[in-house]
Amino acid sequence: MPPRADLVREAVDSLVDAWSVMARRFPTGRVERIDGVTLPWADVPLPFLNFGVVDSPCADASELRRRLDALRAHLAGAEHPWFGAVCEPWAPGDWRDVVADAGLHVAITITGMVAERLLPPRRPPPPLALRRVDDARGRRAVAELNNLAYELPDGMCDAVADASFWPDDMVGAVGAVDGVDVCTASVFPAAGTRYVALVATHPDHHRKGYAAHVMRHALQEAHAVLGLERSILHATDAGRPVYAAMGYEDTARIALLSTEPPEAH
């Protein structure tokens, strides 16, 4: 069964809105729109904060190619790496060929997911010491855990440790075991929902229920601050089963595009 059109729209709109919120937190940040592409652009070394999102359906291959060409031309000479984003249900059937012809590569695919409310936990809570991200140590833990979890070059996530990235409505949590930080998740308002981002677990501590537990804690804390029920995220393939077990449902697959082949990431 094809995904519902309103959920597909929400998957893209929430991506645009959440990344626009994050980009604007930086002094260098901006949001632009060119020929059917919205660019939430933090202008920092972390490519996940520099996006060009195809923000509406493409009627055919030529329309997608035109938008991708406009994106590449606009970002020619950009100082920092970036990702394009194409929602698969909005793309023509031969979209992968169009992407390749435009000189781009599918770096990773993410899935929009939404929950009105979470399912009860399936197992007892793990022995995590949880704390709110409210100081430099906490911000640094978020950056380092994301760097490790996503196997990024050392220091690439430093931008998210900047105090400007953490206004009062940004609710982050870090979980520790025996004094060692092992997991993190953050929640902030976007698209009228609690948006979940920066979920990461230290590679030595997978499959222990840490990600789900720290995320539930961050969502609960965010609910007290924001008063919002519905929550949205965009999952990697590795994280998707974790979120599905928590009660999140798929909405749409979104391909993230890069000028570099996947093995370069």
N, C-alpha and C positions, 0 to 999 in steps of 0.2 A: 504494500500500500504506500503510495507517495506521501511525503510529509505534508501536513496541513499548511496552506499558504500563509496563514497568520503566524504560525510558529516559525516558519522559514524567515519571514520578515523580521520577527522578533530576534532570531538568532543573529541576523546581520545588524539590525539597528542597535542591539545591545553591545555588539562588538565595537561598532563605531562610537557609541556613546561612552562606553567604559574606557576605551583607549583615548578618546578625546579628553575625558576627565583626567586621566593620568598624564597625558602630554602637557596639558595646560598647567600642571603643577611646577614645571621647570621654567626657569627664566628664558630659556631658548625655545620653549614649546609653542606650538601653533596648530591650528586646524585649518586646512584649505580644502577646496573642492575644485576639481578639474574634470570636465568631460565624463561625468558619471562615476568618478572616483573621489572618495573622501580620504584626506590624508591627515590623520592624527599623528603629529610629528613632534616628538620630544627633542630631537636633535642631540641624542646622546649615543655613546658607543653600543648600547644594548639594542640589537635589531628588533627585539620584541616590543620596543617602545617607539619604533618608527614604522608606521603602517601606511599602505595605500589600499583602501578597501573598495572593490567594485560594489557600489551601494544600491544597485537596482538590477532587475533581470536584463539579460542581453538577448535580443531577438534572434540573433544568428552569430555565426563565427566572425563575420566581418565587424560586427559591433564590438564583440569582445576584443578582437585584435586592435581596433581603433582605440579602445580605452587603455589597453595594455601599452600600446605605443605611446599614448599621451603620458602615461605614468612614467615610463622609462625616460622620455624626453624631459619631463619636468624634473626628474631626479638625477639627470646626467651630471656627474661631478659632485654628487652629494658626499659630504665628508664621512658620514657614518653608514653602516650597512642597514638594510631595511627589508621588510617583507611586503609583498603584495598579497591580497586576499580575494579569492573567488569562491562564492557560494555555489556548490555543485548543482543544486536544483535550479539555479538561475542561469546556468551556463549551457551552451549548446552541447549536443552529444559528443562532438569531436573537440571538446575544450582542451584536452591534453595536447592535441596536435597544435592547436592555436597557441597555447602557452609555449611550446617548444619552438614554434616558428617565430615567436616574439623574442627568442633568446633568453627565456626564463626556465626555471626548473621548479618542480614541486619539492619543497624542502621538508614539509611536514603537513599532515592533515589533522585538523581539530574538529571536534563535534560540539555544536551548541547543545546544551542540556538545561532543563528547567525543572523546578520542583515547587509546588504550592506549599507543601510541608514535607518534612523528612519522615522516613520510616523509623521505627524504633531501632536502636542498635541490635545487631545480631549476637554480640558477645559482650562480656563485661569490659569496662573501660581498661585500657592498658595503664601501666604504672608511670604515667607522665606527670611531671611537674609543669603546670601551665602558667604562663605569665603574659600580660598585655605588652605589646610593643609600644613603649612610651619613653624610650631613652636611646642613646647612641648604641649601647650594647645590643638592644633588641633589633634595631634597624640593621646593624651589621650582621646579626645572625640571619635575618631574612635574606640579605644579599648573598651571604656565603652559602647558605643551604640551597638556594636556587642555583647558584653557580655550580655546586657539586651535583645536584640532582639532574640538571640538564646538560651536564658535561660541557660546560662553556669554558672558554679561556679564563684564566685567573683574572679576577677584577672586572669582568665584563658586566656583572650585575651591580657594581658599585653605585650606580645612579639611584637605585632604590634604597640605599642607605642614607641618602641626603634628607635632611630634616624637612625640606620643602615638599617632599613626596608624602608626608604624613600629617595632613590636616586633622582636625578633631574628628571628622566623620570617617576617617580611615581606621578601621578596627583590625589590628593584626595580633596574632597570637603565636607564641613559640613554645614548643614542648621540649622538655629536657629529661634525660635519664641519668641519674648519678652525677648531676651537674653538667652534663654534656648536652648541648642543643642538638636535637635530632629531627625536628619537624617544624613546619610553620604553615600558616594559612592567613589570608587577609580578606576582609570584606569591606566594601564601600558602596554608596548609593550610585546607581547608574540605571538609566532607562526605567525608572520607577520601581526598581527591585533592589535586593541585596545582591551585589555582584561579587563573586568569589574569584580571587586571583592569587598568584604567588604561592600556590600550594606546592610544597616540596618536602621530601623526606631524604635524609642522608642515605646514600647508597648502601651503607652497612646495616641499615635498619628497616629494610623493606619487609612487607608481609607480616607486620606485627600489629596492624590496625592503627598505627600512629596518625596517618594522614586523615582518616575519617574522624578520629577523635579530636584532633586539633582543629579541624574544619568545623565540626559541630560546635565546639567551644566558641570559635570566632563568630559563627552565625548567631549563636545565642547572645553573645555580647553585643553584636551589631543590632540585633532586634531590639534590645533595650535602648540603644542609642537612636536608631532610625525609625523604629515602629513599622517596619515593612515585613511582609510575610513571604511573598514570592522571592525565590532566589534563582539566579542564572549563573552559568559558567560556560567556558569553552574548554573541552577536555582533550588532552592528548590520548592516543590510543592506549597508552599504559595506564592512565588514570581513569579512563572511562568505566571499567568494571567496578572500581571502587565507588564512583559516584552513582552508578546504577543501583548498587546494593543499598545506598543511602536513600533512594527514592527519586533520583533524577531520571528524566526521560529525554531521549534524543529528540532534537528538532531538525538540525541540518548539518551536513558535512561541509567544511570550509577548507579549501586548499590554500596553504601559505606558500607563496612563490618567492624565489630568490634569483639573483643574477648568478649565483654560484651553485654548482651541483651539490646534491645532498651530502656527499662524502666530505665536502669542504666545511660542513657545519659541526 
